[in-house]
Amino acid sequence: MTTKTCPLTNKQFTIDPEDLAFYKKQGVPPPTLCPDERQRRRLMFRNERNLYPRKDSMTGETIISRWTDDTPFPVYDSKNWWSDKFDGLEYGQDFDFNRPFFEQFEKLRNRVPRIALYNFDSVNSEYTNHSGYNKNCYMCFNIGKLEDCYYVTNYSIDNKDCCDCYAIERSQLLYECFMCDNCYSSKHLVNCNGCRDSNFLFDCRNCQNCFMCWNLRSKKYCIHNEQKSKEEYETYMANLDLSSHQQFSQLAKEFKDNIKHKATHKAAFITKSENCTGDYITNSKNAHMSYYVIDCEDVKYCYDIYGAKDCYDSYEPAWKVERLYETHACNETQFMIGCDTCIRSAFLNYCDNCHNSKHLTGCISLKKNEYCILNKQYTRKEYEELLPRIKEHMIRTGE
């Protein structure tokens, strides 16, 4: 075990032997910042929920974008960015071994056009960001495979007809629900799984027709954790008016008080998982110091991660990702280091907004490209000879 002092916080943090083995496998030096500061740095790249009207730098038309008008780089609407009218290779520049890598990278980054929104393979879902494979969605962020949903956010996947929900999965007809999986036709569920036709439940599993309950398992017709007959339950519910904002608000306050004072709280929501530390971890193995993890194995210091293996220090990767280190929003990717919002790609180092590409280093806004450095095209042989020299240069400059 190695102990270091974070230069930003002056706090000590440890690097375990398995961490060193991962860094060696990735071909990178150990980190200098503590885990919290590394996550804070990754979040600097993320604007998930703020959308702005601005001009398309190609056409001058007003578009909706995650970027404001005062960015140093051009911004293109998605259809223009993906079109043949734009080729990122036109901005390629030679690598200068007399200057730091990131100084050259920043110069390139301020010249190359960026895509207005990260929203791919979706239909009638213009007002969504960090999203993919959606249909008829509005003001939804950090989502995938949703249909007819509104104001849903934070790694919500495979849902239909939901509104005002956070981190829900495989659910339908939910309203104001938080961290729920496989639920149906319910309101105000928190940390629930397999529940339906219920309202105001906390940490309940496989419950049906329950109201204002907590910590229940496989129950029906319960009110305030008391068993009722079907007739008693239906009579009670008939006297409520959940469509009334005033009554709904009062019930929400009561629900919050019940959670605080009456419910039993788990130390962590870790289910169907083995050898894991963190919180909200499902169907995973060897996930450590990670939060909101689904179907993952051998990950550490990761957040909002789905379907991943052998990853460290990554925020919001999803769908068959492997060997990611210090990445942000890299979906369907493998063997990535220091990349931001690169999709369906592999073997990328320090790239931003590159898609469907392989073997890139220091590239911005490339699509379907291979063997490029600072957006300049090389042969495979030239790339493989130049890349080790750049890595050595970055180590010498402390980058």
Secondary structure as UniProt FT lines:
FT   STRAND          2..5
FT   TURN            7..9
FT   STRAND          12..15
FT   HELIX           17..26
FT   HELIX           35..43
FT   TURN            44..45
FT   STRAND          52..55
FT   TURN            57..59
FT   STRAND          62..65
FT   TURN            69..70
FT   STRAND          75..76
FT   HELIX           78..82
FT   TURN            84..85
FT   HELIX           88..91
FT   TURN            97..98
FT   HELIX           101..109
FT   TURN            110..111
FT   STRAND          114..115
FT   STRAND          119..120
FT   TURN            126..127
FT   STRAND          128..132
FT   STRAND          140..147
FT   STRAND          150..160
FT   STRAND          163..169
FT   STRAND          172..175
FT   STRAND          178..181
FT   STRAND          184..190
FT   STRAND          199..202
FT   STRAND          208..214
FT   STRAND          220..223
FT   TURN            224..225
FT   STRAND          226..227
FT   HELIX           230..238
FT   TURN            242..243
FT   HELIX           245..261
FT   STRAND          270..271
FT   STRAND          278..282
FT   STRAND          285..288
FT   STRAND          290..294
FT   STRAND          297..300
FT   STRAND          303..315
FT   STRAND          318..328
FT   STRAND          334..337
FT   STRAND          346..349
FT   STRAND          358..361
FT   STRAND          370..373
FT   TURN            374..375
FT   STRAND          376..377
FT   HELIX           380..396
FT   TURN            397..398
//
